[in-house]
Amino acid sequence: MQCCIYNPPQKIIMPPAKSPESISERELQNLRKQYTKSSLTSSGVNKDPIRQFEKWFAEVLKSGFYEPNAMILATSSKTGKPSARTLLMKGFDESGFVFYSNYKSRKGNDIEQNPFGSLLFYWDKLERQVRVEGKIVKLTKEESEDYFNTRPYKSRVGAWASKQSTVVESRSVIVREFLKYMMKFRTHVPLPPVWGGYRLIPDSFEFWQGRPNRLHDRIRYTLQKKGWKIERLAP
């Protein structure tokens, strides 16, 4: 009697259908611009990086950006795990760059553990970016109060209602907290004890200007004992 071996039909696995909206890797690779708007030289920049930043920022304010003072703040935990987020610069001068936050947020916890950070400003219309690195310190309570009192009423209430970066069951939890504090603070909203300002004190700047053929201009300032050292970096 002859024996037969049964071979079940092979299951055919079809590749997932490509959605009309999906973007291929090749399409992403082809997304590129030629930068031609300006140039930057080590001899042409201001010897003071704050003055150079002030000059560029004045041009940003005239260029129609939706959030001209938006910046990326990068911090890291004590174990070196990085995190980054977009927030708004609320002041700058010779002493540094100012921003505000809940002290118990992830960024606040990072800064408590490792008080060094990096800022990135990116202004695509001008083909420019600025990187700033340095130590982060808290503002005084008086400085934080002065700014807090300039905020709209509901923004001040929101600072009380939001336990920033904590897990919440739903948006309704936040709304309930917001309404609770609106009832509590009908007119005067005091500064929350866990909310306030920070200042990043720079020890390094890099000004980047896009150029044709990816030969970008990069000018770095590094703080020395006798002032700022200015160098050109390879693109």
C-alpha positions in Angstrom: 0.0 0.0 0.0 1.5 3.3 -1.0 1.7 6.0 1.7 0.8 9.6 1.0 2.0 12.7 2.7 -0.5 15.5 3.1 0.8 19.0 2.5 -1.6 21.6 3.8 -2.0 24.7 1.7 0.5 27.5 2.6 -1.0 30.6 4.2 -0.2 33.6 2.0 0.7 36.7 3.9 -0.1 39.8 2.0 1.9 43.0 2.7 -0.2 45.7 4.3 -2.0 47.9 1.8 -0.4 51.3 1.4 -2.7 54.0 2.4 -3.0 56.9 0.0 -1.7 59.2 2.7 1.4 57.2 3.7 4.8 58.6 2.8 7.5 56.3 1.5 11.1 56.4 2.8 12.2 57.7 -0.6 9.7 60.5 -0.5 11.0 61.5 2.9 14.6 61.4 1.6 13.7 63.7 -1.2 12.3 66.4 1.2 15.1 69.0 1.1 15.6 72.7 0.6 18.4 74.8 -0.8 19.4 77.4 1.8 20.4 80.7 0.1 19.1 83.6 2.2 22.2 84.8 4.1 25.6 84.0 5.4 27.6 84.2 8.6 31.3 84.9 9.3 33.3 84.8 12.5 34.5 88.4 11.8 31.0 89.6 11.0 29.2 88.5 14.2 29.1 90.6 17.4 31.8 89.8 19.9 29.0 89.5 22.5 26.7 86.5 21.8 23.8 88.1 23.6 24.0 91.1 21.3 24.2 88.8 18.3 21.1 86.9 19.6 19.4 90.2 20.1 20.1 91.2 16.5 18.8 87.9 15.1 15.7 87.9 17.4 14.8 91.5 16.3 14.7 90.1 12.7 12.6 87.1 13.8 10.0 89.5 15.3 9.6 91.2 12.0 9.3 87.9 10.0 5.8 86.8 10.9 6.5 83.7 13.0 3.4 82.3 14.9 5.5 81.7 18.1 8.7 83.7 17.6 9.9 83.0 21.1 9.3 79.2 20.9 12.4 77.2 21.9 13.3 73.5 22.6 14.6 72.9 26.1 16.6 69.7 26.5 17.3 68.4 30.0 18.5 65.0 31.4 18.0 63.0 34.6 20.8 62.2 37.0 21.2 58.9 35.1 21.7 60.8 31.8 18.3 60.0 30.2 17.4 63.0 28.0 14.1 64.7 27.4 13.1 67.7 25.3 10.1 69.8 24.9 8.9 73.1 23.3 8.2 76.0 25.6 8.3 79.8 25.4 11.3 82.1 26.2 10.0 84.8 28.5 13.1 87.0 28.7 16.8 87.2 27.9 19.7 89.5 28.8 23.4 89.2 29.8 22.4 87.0 32.8 20.7 84.4 30.6 17.4 83.0 29.2 14.2 82.9 31.2 11.3 80.4 31.1 8.6 79.3 33.6 7.3 75.9 34.6 5.8 73.7 37.4 8.8 72.7 39.6 7.3 69.2 39.9 7.1 68.6 36.1 9.5 66.2 34.4 11.7 69.2 33.3 11.6 70.4 36.9 12.7 67.1 38.3 15.4 66.8 35.6 16.8 70.3 36.6 16.7 69.4 40.3 18.8 66.3 39.6 21.1 67.7 36.9 21.1 71.5 36.6 22.4 71.7 33.1 20.4 72.1 29.9 20.4 73.2 26.3 18.1 75.5 24.3 17.4 75.4 20.6 15.8 78.1 18.6 14.8 77.2 15.0 13.6 79.9 12.6 13.0 78.2 9.3 11.8 81.3 7.4 15.3 82.8 8.0 17.1 79.5 7.6 18.7 79.9 11.1 19.0 78.2 14.4 20.7 79.1 17.7 21.9 76.6 20.3 22.6 77.7 23.8 24.0 75.6 26.6 24.6 76.3 30.3 23.5 75.9 33.9 19.9 76.3 35.0 19.0 78.1 38.2 15.7 79.1 39.8 14.5 82.7 39.8 13.7 84.3 43.1 10.1 84.1 44.4 9.8 87.8 43.8 10.8 87.5 40.1 8.4 84.6 39.6 5.6 86.5 41.3 6.2 89.6 39.1 5.8 87.5 36.0 2.9 85.3 37.3 0.8 88.4 38.0 1.1 89.5 34.4 -0.5 86.3 33.1 -4.2 86.2 32.2 -6.5 85.2 35.1 -7.3 81.8 33.7 -3.7 81.0 33.0 -2.9 81.7 36.7 -5.8 79.4 37.7 -4.5 76.7 35.3 -1.1 76.8 37.1 -2.9 75.6 40.2 -5.2 73.1 38.5 -2.5 71.2 36.5 -0.2 68.8 38.4 2.0 68.9 35.3 3.4 65.6 34.0 1.3 63.4 36.3 -1.0 60.8 35.0 -4.7 61.7 35.0 -7.7 59.5 34.3 -9.3 61.9 31.9 -9.5 65.5 30.8 -12.6 65.9 33.0 -10.3 65.5 36.1 -8.3 68.6 35.0 -11.5 70.6 34.2 -12.9 69.8 37.6 -9.7 71.0 39.2 -9.7 74.1 37.1 -13.3 74.9 38.2 -12.4 74.2 41.8 -9.6 76.8 41.8 -11.7 79.3 39.9 -14.2 79.1 42.8 -11.4 79.3 45.3 -9.6 82.3 43.7 -12.3 84.5 42.3 -10.2 87.6 42.0 -6.6 87.3 43.3 -4.7 84.2 42.3 -1.5 83.7 44.4 1.7 82.2 43.1 1.5 78.4 43.5 4.3 77.1 45.7 5.4 74.6 43.0 5.5 77.1 40.1 8.0 79.6 39.0 10.9 80.7 36.8 14.2 79.4 35.7 17.2 81.1 34.1 19.7 79.2 31.8 23.1 80.9 32.3 25.0 80.4 29.0 28.5 79.1 28.7 28.2 78.2 25.0 26.3 79.5 21.9 26.2 78.3 18.4 24.7 80.4 15.6 23.8 78.4 12.5 23.0 79.9 9.1 21.8 77.6 6.3 23.9 77.8 3.1 23.8 76.1 -0.3 25.0 72.5 -0.8 24.8 71.9 2.9 27.9 73.9 3.5 26.3 75.7 6.4 27.9 78.5 8.5 28.3 77.6 12.1 29.8 80.1 14.6 30.4 79.0 18.1 31.0 81.1 21.2 32.6 79.5 24.2 32.9 81.3 27.6 36.5 81.7 28.7 38.0 83.5 31.7 38.8 86.6 29.6 35.5 86.6 27.6 33.9 84.8 24.7 36.1 82.7 22.3 34.6 82.8 18.7 35.3 79.8 16.4 33.9 78.5 13.1 32.7 74.9 13.0 32.6 72.6 10.1 29.0 72.1 8.8 
